[in-house]
Amino acid sequence: MSFRLGLGRCSRHIVCRASATHPSWSYLRQSQCRMLATAIATEKPLVSTSPGQLKFAYPNNITSNLKRTSLPYFWLRDNCRCNSCINQDTRQRNFNTFDITDNIQPSQIEATEDGVKIQWSGDDHKSFYPWDFLEFYLSSNRRAPEPIEIEYFGAQGSQSSRSWPPSLKYGEFSANEAETVGRLTDFIRRNGFAFITEVPIESAEPTEKLLEKIAFIRLTHYGGFYDFIPDLALADTAYTNLALGAHTDTTYFTDPAGLQAFHLLSHTDNSSRDKPGANLGGQSLLVDGFNAANILKKDDPKAFEVLSRVKLPWHASGNKGITISPDKLYPVLEVDESTGQLQRVRWNNDDRGVVPFDSEYSPEEWYKAARKWDSILRRESIEYWFQLKPGNLLIFDNWRVLHGRSAFTGVRRICGGYINRDDFISRWRNTNYPRDEILKRVIG
């Protein structure tokens, strides 16, 4: 059987509506408009049946951008989006996929201007598939994540940013919370970090409430929202006055913290009371791990490969009764297997366990690669140093940005917390993109 629209030509086009207020949305829509440009004809495809598949044939045999010319019936039935199949409140399936017979067939097919209607044999269920859904999966294997243009930074900031460092004011959140949180999360996605200035310092509560505008604060063995002065009660060098080299936090979690926040509420030193303007130390350091990894890959491709292939043990064992380690070994540089793009940096040499012997690369090769990596992290050209000041809240991407500090004297009171990566990305999506576009990308 074959089915064709009763229309000679169709004027359907992809419509581009780039947001005037947000660059991510503009970039996303432009990308979508380019997609399928050569595969979509002015005339709809001929739709026909074949064993187990619904076939599509475009006019003039236009197939250059197609990955397939048919879609499986079982796959189509499983992806029915009608109200009886998908709970429109929860967006979850209302049926058991495996109650569908594996050789399901259509009893009736109708191709319309808007899409394809199918009535299925057996239960007479009716499904409708819009053309944009069908054409997407004829030309693609899966939905891509939201496009994001990463802006590397170094000692002098980011060359592509108009203003540096990326900052917002505390008062902007009360004026328009959703829009301001959208800008904040987008700063972090693009630049790796952002400041919120003019945050009240009379107590830690305003800082805590700001972080909760992104998502809930993550509980760990350190607690949840933290407010501390140097104290080794938690058995970690972060709770001392010592200098700390560039590192990421929670390397020992299967899912390391997504965001980390620091707000210096006060820094005092009674011994310097009679020395106005005395330097108490405690400068903060940020290093763009993605930038450093990109440099490593260019300078020494093998070192990059070694650090992305050799999987290591990581641990937190300082406190009695605490021995935390991930579900499995993880490399320093975690690369997305499907895209080849760097996904996460996991680096704290103090928390690293023993380099194993059972990898494709020897411990000697790993040490050589790690030495190269360490030398890049210490380059003045990529070390971004600044002084934390009361009132300036720093939030950064712990999957990308390494942090450290210089030694200091006196007593610093710091508050802040961790936020899960998934919750951060969800908040970023929902404050930067329309809901229907989000659902397409996360569901398919």
Stockholm file with secondary structure:
# STOCKHOLM 1.0

chainA/1-444         MSFRLGLGRCSRHIVCRASATHPSWSYLRQSQCRMLATAIATEKPLVSTSPGQLKFAYPNNITSNLKRTSLPYFWLRDNCRCNSCINQDTRQRNFNTFDITDNIQPSQIEATEDGVKIQWSGDDHKSFYPWDFLEFYLSSNRRAPEPIEIEYFGAQGSQSSRSWPPSLKYGEFSANEAETVGRLTDFIRRNGFAFITEVPIESAEPTEKLLEKIAFIRLTHYGGFYDFIPDLALADTAYTNLALGAHTDTTYFTDPAGLQAFHLLSHTDNSSRDKPGANLGGQSLLVDGFNAANILKKDDPKAFEVLSRVKLPWHASGNKGITISPDKLYPVLEVDESTGQLQRVRWNNDDRGVVPFDSEYSPEEWYKAARKWDSILRRESIEYWFQLKPGNLLIFDNWRVLHGRSAFTGVRRICGGYINRDDFISRWRNTNYPRDEILKRVIG
#=GR chainA/1-444 SS CEECCSCSCCCCCCCCCCCSSCHHHHHHHHHHHHTTTTTCCSSCCEEEEETTEEEEECGGGCCTTCSCSEEEHHHHHHTCCSTTTBCTTTCCBSSCGGGSCTTCCEEEEEECSSEEEEEETTTCCEEEEEHHHHHHHHHCSSCCCCCCCCCCCBTTBCSSCSSSSCEEETHHHHHCHHHHHHHHHHHHHHHSEEEEESCCCSSSHHHHHHHHTTSCBCCBTTBSSEEECSCGGGCCGGGSSSCEEEECSCTTSSSCCSEEEEEEEEEECGGGTTSTTCCCBCCEEEEEHHHHHHHHHHHCHHHHHHHHHCCBCBCBCCSTTCCBCCSSCBCSEEECTTTCCEEEECCCGGGBCCCCSSSSSCHHHHHHHHHHHHHHHTCTTTEEEECCCTTCEEEEETTTEEEEECCBCSEEEEEEEEECHHHHHHHHHHTTSCHHHHHHHHHC
#=GC SS_cons         CEECCSCSCCCCCCCCCCCSSCHHHHHHHHHHHHTTTTTCCSSCCEEEEETTEEEEECGGGCCTTCSCSEEEHHHHHHTCCSTTTBCTTTCCBSSCGGGSCTTCCEEEEEECSSEEEEEETTTCCEEEEEHHHHHHHHHCSSCCCCCCCCCCCBTTBCSSCSSSSCEEETHHHHHCHHHHHHHHHHHHHHHSEEEEESCCCSSSHHHHHHHHTTSCBCCBTTBSSEEECSCGGGCCGGGSSSCEEEECSCTTSSSCCSEEEEEEEEEECGGGTTSTTCCCBCCEEEEEHHHHHHHHHHHCHHHHHHHHHCCBCBCBCCSTTCCBCCSSCBCSEEECTTTCCEEEECCCGGGBCCCCSSSSSCHHHHHHHHHHHHHHHTCTTTEEEECCCTTCEEEEETTTEEEEECCBCSEEEEEEEEECHHHHHHHHHHTTSCHHHHHHHHHC
//
